Amino acid sequence: MNIEDIFHISEKDWYNLQAWATIAYEEDKNEISGLMTAIPQEDGTIKVGNVEILKQENTGTNTELDGEAVSEYMMKYAMKYKDKNMKFVWWHSHHTMGAFWSGTDEKEIDAWKNESYSLALVINLKEEYLFRVSFWKHNGLPMEKHIDTTLNIDREKPLINITNKMKKDYNELCTSPQIATYNHGWTKAGWSLDNHQDSFNFSNKKRVSANVKEAYSQCLSKCEKMQESFLDGTLSFKDFKDEIKILNKVCKNKKLPFSIKEFNMSKNDLLNKLLELFPCDMIEYEDNNVKLELEPHGGYLWA
């Protein structure tokens, strides 16, 4: 049997995952995580299921499960199935971002290292996913290998069903640190300053005019897209730096009271830095008053 034919999940469990991801995004614009079981079947396949969220702390770019809650989940299902070959699947969401393994994700996968193999799943709201099998030892030898493979889903049509109990569990179990969060789903309006030069008139003496706010909105959307593309590998390090130069040239020519930060660091340092930042953190302002006028909602684009 090929590895891409081994793992499967029921339609109901798959859409439970999507439901949790949807709740976390709609309620707080956050990621969310949890555990599942992976139970060997008589036909040689492995059934993934028993989707649950646990006590955790989340942000828009990170999620951390409570260690005691993890132990309780593992004990509960170990006692239920009594199968020494069963495994647990760490899963988490990337809401509107692509499905990829971030540096933080890689560290979490390493934390599940054992005497055989471990499983991890990342999903997003487009139902894109990556399912990883991490082999840690083979016949007792430390021969580590990570394979992203297929998680077969038996389904006919979307069945995301957010129940009242799920909302109740979410509110009870998931918290956010007391810091500002942001909307990771800003309007995907394209960067159009160059194409609509005649439509902006910045001669108004008020620095933050409606036109400046519109330019800021477009710039923020562009920063979000650049951040996502660099993190998922579709935008190169060089192109990311070049995009910033282009945006700053436009900002300068239009005499906008803001610009984009230039990250003078290595590719790896930039990757780690962008995992910690919100798109609005990529923007620099002439002074704090401009920032306050442009970020009436802490950098969010909703009222």
C-alpha positions in Angstrom: 0.0 0.0 0.0 1.3 3.4 -0.9 1.6 6.0 1.8 -0.9 8.3 0.0 -3.6 5.6 0.4 -3.1 4.9 4.1 -4.6 7.9 6.0 -8.3 8.8 5.8 -10.7 11.0 7.7 -14.5 11.0 7.7 -16.4 13.8 6.1 -17.9 14.8 9.5 -14.5 15.1 11.2 -13.1 17.0 8.3 -15.8 19.6 8.5 -15.5 19.7 12.2 -12.0 20.9 11.7 -13.2 23.5 9.2 -15.9 24.6 11.7 -13.3 25.2 14.5 -11.1 27.1 12.1 -14.1 29.2 11.0 -15.1 30.0 14.6 -11.6 31.1 15.6 -11.3 33.4 12.6 -14.8 34.9 12.8 -14.6 35.5 16.6 -11.0 36.7 17.0 -9.2 36.5 13.7 -7.0 33.8 15.4 -5.5 30.4 14.6 -6.7 27.5 16.6 -5.4 24.0 17.3 -6.3 20.6 18.8 -5.6 16.9 18.6 -7.0 13.9 16.8 -6.4 10.2 17.0 -5.0 8.0 14.3 -6.2 4.4 14.7 -4.9 1.5 12.6 -7.6 -0.5 10.8 -7.8 -4.1 9.8 -7.4 -3.3 6.1 -4.0 -1.6 6.8 -5.3 1.9 6.6 -5.3 4.4 9.4 -8.4 6.3 10.4 -7.9 9.9 11.6 -10.7 11.2 13.9 -12.0 12.3 17.3 -11.5 16.0 16.5 -11.2 18.1 19.7 -9.9 21.5 20.7 -8.3 21.8 24.1 -7.5 24.6 26.4 -5.1 26.9 24.5 -3.8 30.5 23.9 -4.0 31.8 20.4 -3.1 34.8 18.2 -3.5 35.5 14.5 -0.2 33.8 13.8 0.3 31.3 16.6 -1.5 28.8 18.8 -0.3 27.0 21.9 -2.0 24.0 23.6 -2.1 23.6 27.3 0.2 20.8 28.3 -2.1 19.3 30.9 -5.0 19.3 28.5 -2.9 17.5 26.0 -2.0 14.8 28.5 -5.7 14.4 29.5 -6.7 13.9 25.8 -4.0 11.3 25.2 -4.9 9.4 28.3 -8.6 9.4 27.5 -8.2 7.9 24.0 -5.4 5.6 25.0 -7.8 4.0 27.6 -10.7 4.0 25.0 -8.8 2.2 22.2 -6.1 0.3 24.1 -4.1 0.1 20.9 -0.3 0.4 21.3 0.0 1.3 17.6 -2.4 4.3 17.8 -1.0 7.8 17.2 -2.1 11.3 17.9 -2.4 14.1 15.3 -1.5 17.7 16.2 -3.6 19.9 14.0 -4.0 23.7 13.6 -5.4 26.3 11.3 -3.9 29.1 9.2 -7.3 30.7 8.6 -6.8 33.0 5.5 -3.1 32.2 5.0 -1.8 29.4 2.9 -1.3 25.9 4.2 2.4 25.7 4.9 4.8 24.8 7.7 6.1 27.9 9.5 9.2 27.8 11.7 7.0 27.7 14.8 5.1 24.7 13.3 8.4 22.9 12.6 9.4 23.3 16.2 6.0 21.9 17.4 6.4 18.9 15.0 9.9 18.3 16.5 8.3 18.3 20.0 6.3 15.2 19.0 9.4 13.2 18.3 9.1 9.6 19.4 10.4 6.0 18.8 8.5 5.6 15.5 6.5 8.4 13.7 4.2 11.3 14.4 1.5 13.1 12.5 0.6 16.8 11.9 -2.0 18.7 9.9 -2.4 22.3 9.0 -5.6 23.6 7.3 -7.0 26.9 6.1 -10.5 28.2 5.4 -10.2 27.4 1.7 -9.9 23.7 2.7 -6.3 23.6 1.6 -4.1 21.5 3.9 -0.7 19.8 4.5 -0.6 16.5 6.2 2.8 15.4 7.5 4.1 12.0 8.5 7.4 12.5 10.4 9.5 9.3 10.7 11.9 9.5 13.6 13.4 6.0 13.8 13.6 2.9 11.5 14.4 -0.4 13.1 15.8 1.5 16.1 18.1 3.7 13.9 17.7 7.5 14.0 16.7 8.0 10.4 14.5 11.1 10.4 12.3 11.9 7.4 9.3 14.1 6.9 6.8 13.3 4.2 3.8 15.6 3.3 1.2 13.2 2.0 -2.5 12.8 1.3 -5.2 12.8 4.0 -8.1 11.1 2.1 -11.5 12.7 2.8 -14.7 10.9 2.1 -17.2 13.6 1.3 -19.9 14.7 -1.1 -20.5 18.4 -0.3 -19.5 21.0 2.3 -21.0 20.2 5.7 -19.5 22.8 8.0 -21.9 22.9 10.9 -21.0 25.3 13.8 -23.1 24.2 16.8 -23.9 26.1 19.9 -21.8 23.7 21.9 -18.8 24.3 19.7 -19.2 28.1 20.3 -19.5 27.5 24.0 -16.4 25.3 24.1 -14.5 27.8 22.0 -15.3 30.6 24.4 -14.4 28.5 27.4 -11.2 27.0 26.1 -9.6 29.6 23.9 -8.0 32.8 25.1 -5.8 35.5 23.5 -3.0 37.3 25.2 -3.7 40.9 26.2 -2.1 42.5 23.1 -3.6 44.1 20.0 -4.6 41.6 17.3 -5.4 42.4 13.7 -7.7 41.4 10.9 -6.0 38.9 8.7 -8.7 39.1 6.1 -8.5 42.7 4.8 -10.1 43.4 1.5 -8.0 42.0 -1.3 -8.0 45.2 -3.3 -5.0 45.3 -5.6 -2.3 47.9 -5.2 -3.5 50.4 -7.7 -1.8 53.8 -6.9 0.3 53.5 -10.1 -2.8 52.8 -12.2 -4.9 55.5 -10.7 -2.5 58.4 -10.3 -5.1 60.9 -11.4 -7.7 59.7 -8.9 -5.7 60.9 -5.9 -5.3 64.5 -4.9 -3.1 65.0 -1.9 -3.2 68.8 -2.1 -5.6 68.9 0.8 -4.0 70.6 3.7 -5.3 67.9 6.1 -2.6 65.3 6.0 -5.0 62.4 6.5 -7.6 63.0 3.9 -10.0 60.4 2.5 -7.5 59.9 -0.3 -4.6 59.3 2.1 -6.7 56.8 4.0 -7.6 55.0 0.7 -3.9 54.9 -0.2 -3.1 53.5 3.3 -5.8 50.8 2.9 -4.3 49.7 -0.4 -0.8 49.8 1.0 -1.9 47.7 4.0 -3.5 45.2 1.7 -0.3 45.0 -0.3 1.8 44.4 2.8 -0.5 41.6 3.9 -0.2 39.9 0.5 3.6 40.3 0.5 3.9 38.9 4.0 1.7 35.9 3.2 3.5 35.2 -0.1 7.0 35.4 1.4 6.0 33.1 4.3 4.5 30.5 2.0 7.4 30.6 -0.4 5.7 32.1 -3.4 7.6 35.4 -3.1 11.4 35.3 -3.1 13.6 37.2 -0.7 14.8 39.5 -3.5 11.3 40.2 -4.8 10.1 41.0 -1.3 12.8 43.6 -0.9 12.2 45.0 -4.4 8.4 45.3 -3.7 9.2 47.4 -0.6 11.4 49.7 -2.7 8.7 50.1 -5.3 6.0 50.9 -2.6 8.3 53.4 -0.9 8.9 55.2 -4.2 5.2 55.5 -4.7 4.7 56.8 -1.2 7.5 59.4 -1.7 6.2 60.6 -5.0 2.7 60.9 -3.6 4.0 62.6 -0.5 2.2 60.2 1.7 2.8 60.5 5.5 3.9 56.9 5.8 6.3 54.4 4.2 7.2 50.7 4.4 9.9 49.5 6.8 13.0 48.2 5.0 14.1 45.0 6.7 17.9 45.0 6.6 18.4 41.4 7.7 19.0 37.9 6.3 16.4 35.8 4.7 16.0 33.5 7.8 15.9 36.5 10.1 13.2 38.1 7.9 11.2 34.9 7.9 11.2 34.7 11.7 10.5 38.4 12.0 7.4 38.3 9.7 6.0 35.4 11.7 5.8 37.8 14.7 4.5 40.9 12.9 1.1 42.0 11.7 1.0 43.7 8.3 0.3 47.1 9.9 3.6 46.7 11.8 5.4 46.9 8.4 4.3 50.5 8.1 6.2 53.6 9.4 4.5 57.0 10.0 5.7 60.6 10.0 4.6 60.9 13.6 2.3 59.3 16.1 -0.6 61.6 15.2 -0.6 60.3 11.7 -0.6 56.8 13.0 -3.5 57.5 15.3 -5.5 59.0 12.4 -4.8 56.1 10.1 -5.3 53.4 12.7 -8.5 54.4 14.5 -9.1 50.7 15.2 -5.5 49.7 16.2 -4.6 49.0 12.5 -7.8 47.1 11.7 -9.8 47.9 8.6 -13.2 47.5 10.2 -15.2 49.7 12.5 
